[in-house]
């Protein structure tokens, strides 16, 4: 069997040591990300996933927002300094993709397909997962590392103001990406028999 997709999936790892030694242009990266999201499936093709791609000062601004917002959440100054070290590692990357769900689309789908109304929020999350995996894998295919963070909803209000985000867009994740400065560690797996059943 062909295993090109499987082999690409194996390249997609959580890379935390990211840098800016990137030879691909910002425009090419943005096109890769937008086209990848465009072609992933969504429920009833409602295309509820949105993305904001940040480079340069805008990328740094996001992680400054995260750092400032977490100060009130961390119990001690020592703990806050450790938190800042982690945030600064994300800031050292080349760029960030912010993933959003357009809740207006979700609510329209709920209204238009009442029989399935209770499912559209869950299906939008599934669409997010597909989009995030696809973008992450596409970046890996092009030699870029990435990791996925979830500082929403703590930063939602500040992000909305800083980047002029529509009210209906709900932040779901932040993916920083850049050059791979150190590889991921070995991936651990639980036993296959505890995860899978093949019935013939």
GIWO-V639463 format. One record per backbone hydrogen bond with DSSP energy under -1.0 kcal/mol. NH is the residue of the N-H (numbers start at 1). CO is the residue of the C=O. If there is no record, write none. Layout:
NH:CO / NH:CO
This chain:
7:3 / 8:4 / 9:5 / 10:6 / 12:8 / 15:146 / 18:16 / 19:179 / 22:20 / 29:25 / 30:26 / 31:27 / 32:28 / 33:29 / 34:30 / 35:31 / 36:32 / 37:33 / 38:34 / 39:35 / 45:42 / 46:43 / 50:100 / 52:98 / 54:96 / 58:55 / 60:56 / 61:57 / 62:58 / 63:59 / 64:60 / 65:61 / 66:62 / 67:63 / 68:64 / 69:65 / 70:66 / 73:70 / 74:70 / 80:76 / 81:77 / 82:78 / 83:79 / 84:80 / 85:81 / 86:82 / 87:83 / 88:84 / 89:85 / 90:86 / 91:87 / 92:88 / 93:90 / 94:177 / 95:177 / 96:54 / 97:175 / 98:52 / 99:173 / 100:50 / 101:170 / 102:48 / 103:101 / 103:168 / 106:102 / 107:103 / 108:104 / 109:105 / 110:106 / 111:107 / 112:108 / 113:109 / 116:113 / 117:114 / 119:116 / 123:119 / 124:120 / 125:121 / 126:122 / 127:123 / 128:124 / 129:125 / 130:126 / 131:127 / 132:128 / 133:129 / 134:130 / 135:131 / 136:132 / 137:133 / 138:134 / 139:135 / 140:136 / 141:137 / 142:138 / 143:140 / 144:139 / 145:178 / 147:176 / 149:174 / 155:151 / 156:153 / 159:155 / 160:156 / 161:157 / 162:158 / 163:159 / 165:160 / 169:166 / 170:101 / 172:99 / 173:99 / 174:149 / 175:97 / 176:147 / 177:95 / 178:145 / 179:19 / 181:17 / 194:191 / 195:192 / 196:192
